[in-house]
Amino acid sequence: MLTNSSLKQTVTVVPQNKRVLIIDDEPALLVGLSAFMKRAGYEVQTATNGNDGLQKIRANHPDVILCDVMMPAPNGFELRQLLSQDPDTVHIPFIFLTARGDQADKVMGIQSGADDYITKPFDREELIARVAAVLRRAEVSRQIGHSEAQEAASAQMELVRAEFLKNFHHELRTPLTKILGLLELVLTDKFDTPEEQIEFLQMTMNSAKDLHSLVEDVIALTDIDQSQLNTFRQDVNLDVAFHKPLKHLLARYQAKNLDVETNIEVIETIHAPRKSFKQALMHIIDNALKFSPEGGHVQINLLSNGSGGCILQVIDAGPGIPKSQREKVFERFYQIDQGDARNFGGLGVGLTIAQAFAQSLGGDVVIKDTESGCQVQMVIPSGQSDWKST
Protein backbone atom coordinates (compact mmCIF):
# COMPACT_ATOMS: atom_id res chain seq x y z
CA MET A 1 0.00 0.00 0.00
CA LEU A 2 1.01 3.67 -0.30
CA THR A 3 2.22 5.46 2.84
CA ASN A 4 0.86 8.77 4.19
CA SER A 5 3.89 10.54 2.83
CA SER A 6 2.81 9.40 -0.64
CA LEU A 7 0.14 12.14 -0.56
CA LYS A 8 2.87 14.64 -1.41
CA GLN A 9 2.96 15.93 -4.98
CA THR A 10 5.75 14.17 -6.85
CA VAL A 11 8.34 16.37 -8.51
CA THR A 12 10.47 13.63 -10.03
CA VAL A 13 11.04 14.12 -13.75
CA VAL A 14 10.12 10.85 -15.44
CA PRO A 15 10.97 9.68 -18.96
CA GLN A 16 8.20 10.67 -21.37
CA ASN A 17 5.71 8.33 -23.07
CA LYS A 18 6.85 5.27 -21.15
CA ARG A 19 4.58 2.25 -20.73
CA VAL A 20 4.51 0.45 -17.38
CA LEU A 21 2.95 -2.94 -16.68
CA ILE A 22 1.93 -3.52 -13.05
CA ILE A 23 1.43 -7.16 -12.05
CA ASP A 24 -0.19 -7.79 -8.65
CA ASP A 25 -3.05 -9.93 -7.35
CA GLU A 26 -4.19 -7.26 -4.86
CA PRO A 27 -7.01 -5.27 -6.56
CA ALA A 28 -6.86 -2.25 -4.24
CA LEU A 29 -3.13 -1.80 -4.84
CA LEU A 30 -3.56 -2.16 -8.60
CA VAL A 31 -6.22 0.57 -8.70
CA GLY A 32 -4.31 2.99 -6.47
CA LEU A 33 -0.91 2.43 -8.04
CA SER A 34 -2.33 2.61 -11.57
CA ALA A 35 -3.96 5.97 -10.89
CA PHE A 36 -0.80 7.28 -9.27
CA MET A 37 1.48 6.16 -12.11
CA LYS A 38 -0.87 7.69 -14.69
CA ARG A 39 -0.75 11.02 -12.85
CA ALA A 40 3.04 10.73 -12.94
CA GLY A 41 2.94 10.60 -16.74
CA TYR A 42 3.10 6.87 -17.50
CA GLU A 43 0.88 4.79 -19.75
CA VAL A 44 -0.33 2.00 -17.47
CA GLN A 45 -1.46 -1.56 -18.05
CA THR A 46 -2.24 -4.05 -15.29
CA ALA A 47 -2.31 -7.82 -14.77
CA THR A 48 -3.62 -9.79 -11.82
CA ASN A 49 -1.43 -12.91 -12.07
CA GLY A 50 1.76 -14.24 -13.63
CA ASN A 51 0.17 -15.83 -16.69
CA ASP A 52 -1.83 -12.70 -17.50
CA GLY A 53 1.31 -10.62 -17.06
CA LEU A 54 3.41 -12.90 -19.28
CA GLN A 55 0.86 -12.69 -22.11
CA LYS A 56 0.70 -8.89 -21.92
CA ILE A 57 4.49 -8.59 -21.80
CA ARG A 58 4.91 -10.69 -24.95
CA ALA A 59 2.07 -8.88 -26.74
CA ASN A 60 2.86 -5.28 -25.79
CA HIS A 61 6.54 -5.14 -24.68
CA PRO A 62 6.19 -2.52 -21.91
CA ASP A 63 9.08 -0.18 -21.14
CA VAL A 64 9.21 -1.27 -17.49
CA ILE A 65 7.57 -3.96 -15.34
CA LEU A 66 6.51 -3.58 -11.69
CA CYS A 67 5.82 -7.07 -10.34
CA ASP A 68 4.71 -8.62 -7.07
CA VAL A 69 6.50 -11.75 -5.81
CA MET A 70 3.73 -13.79 -4.19
CA MET A 71 0.90 -14.23 -6.72
CA PRO A 72 -0.81 -17.01 -8.72
CA ALA A 73 1.67 -19.00 -10.81
CA PRO A 74 4.03 -18.17 -12.17
CA ASN A 75 5.10 -16.11 -9.15
CA GLY A 76 7.37 -13.08 -9.55
CA PHE A 77 10.66 -15.00 -9.39
CA GLU A 78 9.40 -17.60 -11.88
CA LEU A 79 8.12 -14.90 -14.22
CA ARG A 80 11.47 -13.12 -14.18
CA GLN A 81 13.17 -16.43 -15.04
CA LEU A 82 10.83 -16.97 -18.00
CA LEU A 83 11.53 -13.47 -19.31
CA SER A 84 15.30 -13.95 -18.99
CA GLN A 85 15.12 -17.00 -21.26
CA ASP A 86 13.38 -15.10 -24.07
CA PRO A 87 15.64 -12.84 -26.21
CA ASP A 88 12.62 -10.62 -26.94
CA THR A 89 11.94 -9.87 -23.26
CA VAL A 90 15.25 -10.31 -21.43
CA HIS A 91 16.17 -6.63 -21.75
CA ILE A 92 12.87 -5.18 -20.42
CA PRO A 93 13.62 -3.41 -17.08
CA PHE A 94 12.07 -5.42 -14.24
CA ILE A 95 11.34 -4.17 -10.69
CA PHE A 96 10.04 -6.34 -7.87
CA LEU A 97 7.41 -4.55 -5.76
CA THR A 98 6.57 -6.74 -2.77
CA ALA A 99 5.83 -7.00 0.92
CA ARG A 100 8.52 -9.69 1.20
CA GLY A 101 11.39 -7.72 2.68
CA ASP A 102 13.51 -10.61 3.97
CA GLN A 103 17.17 -10.41 3.02
CA ALA A 104 16.99 -13.83 1.37
CA ASP A 105 14.14 -12.64 -0.87
CA LYS A 106 16.02 -9.48 -1.79
CA VAL A 107 19.09 -11.48 -2.71
CA MET A 108 16.97 -13.89 -4.78
CA GLY A 109 15.43 -10.93 -6.59
CA ILE A 110 18.79 -9.39 -7.38
CA GLN A 111 20.31 -12.71 -8.39
CA SER A 112 17.41 -13.27 -10.79
CA GLY A 113 18.54 -10.26 -12.78
CA ALA A 114 15.91 -7.77 -11.62
CA ASP A 115 16.86 -4.10 -11.90
CA ASP A 116 15.49 -3.13 -8.48
CA TYR A 117 13.63 -4.56 -5.45
CA ILE A 118 11.19 -2.23 -3.65
CA THR A 119 9.40 -3.33 -0.49
CA LYS A 120 5.89 -2.39 0.61
CA PRO A 121 4.80 -0.07 2.10
CA PHE A 122 6.69 2.42 -0.05
CA ASP A 123 6.92 6.15 -0.46
CA ARG A 124 5.59 7.17 -3.87
CA GLU A 125 8.29 9.83 -4.34
CA GLU A 126 10.92 7.13 -3.90
CA LEU A 127 9.02 4.72 -6.16
CA ILE A 128 8.81 7.23 -9.02
CA ALA A 129 12.48 8.17 -8.58
CA ARG A 130 13.63 4.55 -8.67
CA VAL A 131 11.46 3.64 -11.66
CA ALA A 132 12.76 6.70 -13.52
CA ALA A 133 16.35 5.81 -12.61
CA VAL A 134 15.93 2.26 -13.95
CA LEU A 135 14.46 3.60 -17.19
CA ARG A 136 17.26 6.13 -17.61
CA ARG A 137 19.91 3.42 -17.17
CA ALA A 138 18.13 1.24 -19.72
CA GLU A 139 17.90 4.14 -22.17
CA VAL A 140 21.58 4.98 -21.84
CA SER A 141 22.46 1.33 -22.47
CA ARG A 142 20.15 1.25 -25.50
CA GLN A 143 21.60 4.45 -26.94
CA ILE A 144 25.16 3.19 -26.52
CA GLY A 145 24.29 -0.07 -28.22
CA HIS A 146 22.44 1.74 -31.02
CA SER A 147 25.24 4.22 -31.59
CA GLU A 148 27.93 1.58 -31.73
CA ALA A 149 25.80 -0.69 -33.91
CA GLN A 150 25.20 2.17 -36.36
CA GLU A 151 28.94 2.51 -36.85
CA ALA A 152 29.12 -1.06 -38.08
CA ALA A 153 29.24 -1.65 -41.82
CA SER A 154 26.84 -3.93 -43.65
CA ALA A 155 29.34 -6.77 -43.97
CA GLN A 156 28.61 -9.99 -42.04
CA MET A 157 31.40 -9.48 -39.51
CA GLU A 158 30.13 -6.01 -38.77
CA LEU A 159 26.67 -7.41 -38.18
CA VAL A 160 28.20 -9.90 -35.78
CA ARG A 161 30.02 -7.06 -34.03
CA ALA A 162 26.71 -5.26 -33.54
CA GLU A 163 25.25 -8.42 -31.99
CA PHE A 164 28.33 -8.66 -29.79
CA LEU A 165 27.83 -5.10 -28.55
CA LYS A 166 24.18 -5.80 -27.76
CA ASN A 167 25.14 -8.93 -25.84
CA PHE A 168 28.03 -7.16 -24.13
CA HIS A 169 25.68 -4.61 -22.60
CA HIS A 170 23.53 -7.40 -21.18
CA GLU A 171 26.55 -9.32 -19.84
CA LEU A 172 27.88 -6.09 -18.31
CA ARG A 173 24.56 -5.12 -16.77
CA THR A 174 23.95 -8.42 -14.97
CA PRO A 175 26.93 -8.43 -12.53
CA LEU A 176 26.76 -4.64 -12.15
CA THR A 177 23.11 -4.79 -11.05
CA LYS A 178 23.97 -7.50 -8.52
CA ILE A 179 26.89 -5.48 -7.14
CA LEU A 180 24.81 -2.32 -6.68
CA GLY A 181 21.89 -4.21 -5.15
CA LEU A 182 23.99 -6.20 -2.72
CA LEU A 183 26.01 -3.14 -1.65
CA GLU A 184 22.77 -1.30 -0.95
CA LEU A 185 21.69 -4.13 1.34
CA VAL A 186 25.04 -4.10 3.12
CA LEU A 187 24.90 -0.34 3.65
CA THR A 188 21.26 -0.05 4.74
CA ASP A 189 20.31 -3.30 6.52
CA LYS A 190 21.19 -4.38 10.01
CA PHE A 191 22.70 -7.84 10.14
CA ASP A 192 22.14 -10.26 12.97
CA THR A 193 25.72 -11.55 12.84
CA PRO A 194 29.04 -10.47 11.30
CA GLU A 195 29.01 -13.77 9.40
CA GLU A 196 25.79 -12.74 7.65
CA GLN A 197 27.32 -9.47 6.49
CA ILE A 198 30.46 -11.28 5.30
CA GLU A 199 28.26 -13.60 3.22
CA PHE A 200 26.69 -10.61 1.45
CA LEU A 201 30.09 -9.04 0.86
CA GLN A 202 31.38 -12.32 -0.60
CA MET A 203 28.46 -12.40 -3.02
CA THR A 204 29.33 -8.84 -4.03
CA MET A 205 32.96 -9.82 -4.53
CA ASN A 206 31.96 -12.76 -6.75
CA SER A 207 29.90 -10.46 -8.98
CA ALA A 208 32.78 -7.98 -9.09
CA LYS A 209 35.10 -10.76 -10.24
CA ASP A 210 32.66 -11.66 -13.03
CA LEU A 211 32.58 -8.02 -14.11
CA HIS A 212 36.38 -7.82 -13.98
CA SER A 213 36.69 -10.93 -16.17
CA LEU A 214 34.37 -9.38 -18.75
CA VAL A 215 36.48 -6.22 -18.92
CA GLU A 216 39.68 -8.28 -19.18
CA ASP A 217 38.22 -10.14 -22.17
CA VAL A 218 37.52 -6.89 -24.00
CA ILE A 219 41.05 -5.68 -23.23
CA ALA A 220 42.47 -8.98 -24.51
CA LEU A 221 40.57 -8.61 -27.79
CA THR A 222 42.03 -5.14 -28.21
CA ASP A 223 45.54 -6.47 -27.56
CA ILE A 224 44.98 -9.22 -30.14
CA ASP A 225 43.80 -6.70 -32.74
CA GLN A 226 46.84 -4.51 -32.13
CA SER A 227 49.29 -7.45 -31.95
CA GLN A 228 50.18 -6.43 -28.41
CA LEU A 229 49.71 -9.69 -26.54
CA ASN A 230 52.06 -9.99 -23.59
CA THR A 231 54.61 -12.80 -24.11
CA PHE A 232 56.75 -12.00 -21.07
CA ARG A 233 57.21 -15.30 -19.21
CA GLN A 234 57.28 -15.46 -15.43
CA ASP A 235 56.99 -18.18 -12.81
CA VAL A 236 53.31 -19.15 -12.52
CA ASN A 237 51.82 -19.69 -9.07
CA LEU A 238 49.21 -22.41 -9.64
CA ASP A 239 47.33 -21.50 -6.48
CA VAL A 240 46.68 -18.02 -7.89
CA ALA A 241 46.40 -18.95 -11.58
CA PHE A 242 44.53 -22.26 -11.29
CA HIS A 243 43.17 -23.43 -7.93
CA LYS A 244 41.51 -20.21 -6.67
CA PRO A 245 39.91 -19.12 -9.97
CA LEU A 246 38.76 -22.71 -10.57
CA LYS A 247 37.02 -22.70 -7.19
CA HIS A 248 35.21 -19.48 -8.12
CA LEU A 249 34.26 -20.92 -11.51
CA LEU A 250 32.88 -24.14 -10.01
CA ALA A 251 30.72 -22.14 -7.61
CA ARG A 252 29.06 -20.48 -10.59
CA TYR A 253 27.92 -23.88 -11.90
CA GLN A 254 27.09 -25.44 -8.52
CA ALA A 255 23.43 -25.89 -9.46
CA LYS A 256 24.41 -28.27 -12.31
CA ASN A 257 25.90 -30.80 -9.84
CA LEU A 258 28.80 -31.55 -12.16
CA ASP A 259 31.31 -34.27 -11.38
CA VAL A 260 34.61 -32.43 -11.86
CA GLU A 261 37.86 -34.38 -11.61
CA THR A 262 41.24 -32.62 -11.63
CA ASN A 263 44.60 -34.22 -12.28
CA ILE A 264 47.64 -31.98 -11.72
CA GLU A 265 50.99 -33.44 -12.75
CA VAL A 266 53.21 -30.38 -12.99
CA ILE A 267 56.78 -31.38 -12.23
CA GLU A 268 58.54 -28.16 -13.18
CA THR A 269 57.45 -24.55 -12.70
CA ILE A 270 55.37 -23.22 -15.58
CA HIS A 271 56.73 -20.08 -17.24
CA ALA A 272 54.06 -17.91 -18.90
CA PRO A 273 52.45 -14.45 -18.76
CA ARG A 274 50.57 -14.86 -15.51
CA LYS A 275 47.32 -12.99 -16.18
CA SER A 276 46.94 -14.32 -19.72
CA PHE A 277 47.71 -17.87 -18.56
CA LYS A 278 44.94 -17.80 -15.97
CA GLN A 279 42.54 -16.16 -18.42
CA ALA A 280 43.15 -18.82 -21.09
CA LEU A 281 42.82 -21.75 -18.67
CA MET A 282 39.60 -20.49 -17.15
CA HIS A 283 38.01 -19.83 -20.54
CA ILE A 284 38.67 -23.39 -21.70
CA ILE A 285 37.40 -24.88 -18.44
CA ASP A 286 34.39 -22.54 -18.39
CA ASN A 287 33.36 -23.77 -21.85
CA ALA A 288 33.41 -27.37 -20.63
CA LEU A 289 31.33 -26.56 -17.54
CA LYS A 290 28.89 -24.44 -19.54
CA PHE A 291 28.14 -27.02 -22.21
CA SER A 292 28.16 -30.09 -19.95
CA PRO A 293 24.78 -31.62 -19.12
CA GLU A 294 23.52 -31.52 -15.55
CA GLY A 295 25.43 -34.07 -13.47
CA GLY A 296 27.96 -34.57 -16.26
CA HIS A 297 31.60 -35.55 -15.77
CA VAL A 298 34.40 -33.08 -16.55
CA GLN A 299 38.06 -34.16 -16.51
CA ILE A 300 40.75 -31.48 -16.15
CA ASN A 301 44.39 -32.52 -16.67
CA LEU A 302 47.27 -30.07 -16.25
CA LEU A 303 50.59 -31.66 -17.17
CA SER A 304 54.20 -30.55 -17.53
CA ASN A 305 55.58 -30.09 -21.04
CA GLY A 306 59.33 -29.78 -20.77
CA SER A 307 60.97 -26.98 -18.82
CA GLY A 308 58.48 -24.17 -18.27
CA GLY A 309 55.78 -25.55 -20.58
CA CYS A 310 52.50 -27.32 -19.92
CA ILE A 311 49.59 -29.19 -21.50
CA LEU A 312 45.99 -28.56 -20.46
CA GLN A 313 43.39 -31.17 -21.38
CA VAL A 314 39.72 -30.54 -20.62
CA ILE A 315 37.30 -33.36 -21.43
CA ASP A 316 33.54 -33.00 -20.98
CA ALA A 317 30.40 -35.04 -21.66
CA GLY A 318 28.65 -32.29 -23.60
CA PRO A 319 27.24 -32.38 -27.14
CA GLY A 320 30.69 -32.28 -28.74
CA ILE A 321 31.83 -30.33 -31.81
CA PRO A 322 31.61 -31.79 -35.32
CA LYS A 323 34.88 -31.81 -37.29
CA SER A 324 33.38 -29.38 -39.78
CA GLN A 325 32.92 -26.81 -37.00
CA ARG A 326 36.19 -27.24 -35.12
CA GLU A 327 37.96 -24.35 -36.80
CA LYS A 328 34.93 -22.07 -36.60
CA VAL A 329 34.65 -22.30 -32.81
CA PHE A 330 37.90 -20.35 -32.57
CA GLU A 331 36.48 -17.51 -34.66
CA ARG A 332 35.68 -14.40 -32.70
CA PHE A 333 32.01 -14.07 -31.69
CA TYR A 334 31.24 -17.55 -33.09
CA GLN A 335 28.73 -18.33 -30.32
CA ILE A 336 27.09 -14.92 -30.63
CA ASP A 337 26.72 -15.47 -34.37
CA GLN A 338 24.17 -18.15 -33.58
CA GLY A 339 21.66 -15.31 -33.03
CA ASP A 340 18.51 -15.81 -30.97
CA ALA A 341 19.05 -19.59 -31.01
CA ARG A 342 21.92 -19.24 -28.53
CA ASN A 343 21.16 -21.11 -25.31
CA PHE A 344 24.25 -20.10 -23.37
CA GLY A 345 25.57 -16.83 -22.00
CA GLY A 346 28.96 -15.27 -22.56
CA LEU A 347 30.54 -13.19 -25.29
CA GLY A 348 31.68 -16.07 -27.49
CA VAL A 349 35.35 -15.04 -27.40
CA GLY A 350 36.85 -17.43 -24.83
CA LEU A 351 38.45 -19.89 -27.24
CA THR A 352 39.57 -17.00 -29.45
CA ILE A 353 41.49 -15.50 -26.54
CA ALA A 354 42.89 -18.84 -25.36
CA GLN A 355 44.16 -19.81 -28.81
CA ALA A 356 45.71 -16.38 -29.45
CA PHE A 357 47.53 -16.60 -26.09
CA ALA A 358 48.89 -20.10 -26.78
CA GLN A 359 49.96 -19.26 -30.32
CA SER A 360 51.78 -16.13 -29.14
CA LEU A 361 54.07 -18.46 -27.16
CA GLY A 362 54.49 -20.92 -30.04
CA GLY A 363 51.77 -23.31 -28.85
CA ASP A 364 48.14 -23.84 -29.83
CA VAL A 365 44.63 -24.78 -28.71
CA VAL A 366 42.92 -27.58 -30.65
CA ILE A 367 39.82 -29.79 -30.49
CA LYS A 368 40.83 -33.45 -30.20
CA ASP A 369 38.96 -36.50 -31.51
CA THR A 370 36.81 -38.25 -28.90
CA GLU A 371 34.14 -40.94 -29.04
CA SER A 372 31.73 -38.68 -27.16
CA GLY A 373 31.69 -35.24 -25.61
CA CYS A 374 34.47 -32.79 -26.35
CA GLN A 375 38.19 -32.59 -25.57
CA VAL A 376 40.04 -29.29 -25.81
CA GLN A 377 43.82 -29.29 -25.52
CA MET A 378 46.09 -26.31 -24.99
CA VAL A 379 49.84 -26.78 -25.44
CA ILE A 380 52.35 -24.27 -24.13
CA PRO A 381 55.87 -25.19 -25.28
CA SER A 382 58.83 -25.17 -22.94
CA GLY A 383 60.49 -21.84 -22.27
CA GLN A 384 62.57 -20.11 -19.66
CA SER A 385 61.39 -17.26 -17.46
CA ASP A 386 62.09 -13.77 -18.84
CA TRP A 387 62.11 -12.40 -15.31
CA LYS A 388 65.63 -11.82 -14.01
CA SER A 389 65.90 -11.14 -10.31
CA THR A 390 68.44 -8.54 -9.22
Summary of the structure (lengths in Angstrom):
residues: 390
radius of gyration: 24.1
end to end distance: 69.6
largest distance: 75.7
contacts: 1190
relative contact order: 0.08
helix: 51%
strand: 16%
